Amino acid sequence: MKILSLYSIKGGAGKTANAVNIAYSASAAGINTLLVDLDAQGSSSFYFQLKARQHKILKRFLHPGKHLNRFIQASQYPLLDILPADRSYRDWEAIFAQSSSAVGRFKESLYSLDSYDLIVLDCPPGLHRLADNIFNISSFILVPVIPTSLSEDTFEQLYTYLQQNGLDNKCRGFFSMVQKQKKLHLQTINRMKKTYPVLLDSYIPFTIDIEHMGVMKAPAPVYAKQKTGGNACRGLWREIYHKLYC
């Protein structure tokens, strides 16, 4: 089983949209996939017409195995299931602070979901204990980067943090919301690719195909299959797949 974490220190970089599109693309390629929405806001759950609830699923992470299975829901797409968000996820930090065993149980809970070939985690923003646990269990930490100076600085902070903790080998960044007609975007992409070899070649353009996800309540490759956004999502997944399995 592989675990992909969609992570960003700050919000607004397209983390959730990419988590949804990567999870769908993996399932469409024949991989039995579970998308886990770890953000209390429930944004990735929303794309599958599911709402964040108050079932106290967070505490179930401390009791691995069947306790999580009962909350998993099938999506309308073959080989893609969803573990929706729960409002109790706001208390991640308190749980980790109160219980030294919570770290191991969080890891055990996700590993117990071994009926899936791939787990995609949509992670809340910020550097915190939850992030540290996610980093350690991930096969890859996928980081969307908008090609601007501020986003570049944010990526540098994260990459430095991962280096300091011996986890930079798991980091795979990719550019999101790219507007190639903008000189700044092109300059930033060229500069960052020279500095960070962990950046993927595939990128997600700034396109209405992706923006419509909230209206369509569906992954972009479903309704924009032959359009720029859908093609970009499949291209990103193919590169991730190659690095993950080949």
Secondary structure, DSSP 4 states (H G I P E B T S, - for coil): -EEEEE--SSS-SSHHHHHHHHHHHHHHTT--EEEEE--TT-HHHHHTT---B-S-HHHHTTS-SHHHHTT-EE-SSTTEEEE--BGGGGGHHHHHHH-TTHHHHHHHHHHT-TT-SEEEEEPPSS-SHHHHHHHHH-SEEEEEE-SSHHHHHHHHHHHHHHHHTT-GGGEEEEEEEE-TTSHHHHHHHHHHHHH-TTEEEEEEE--HHHHTHHHHTS-HHHHSTTSHHHHHHHHHHHHHHHHHH-
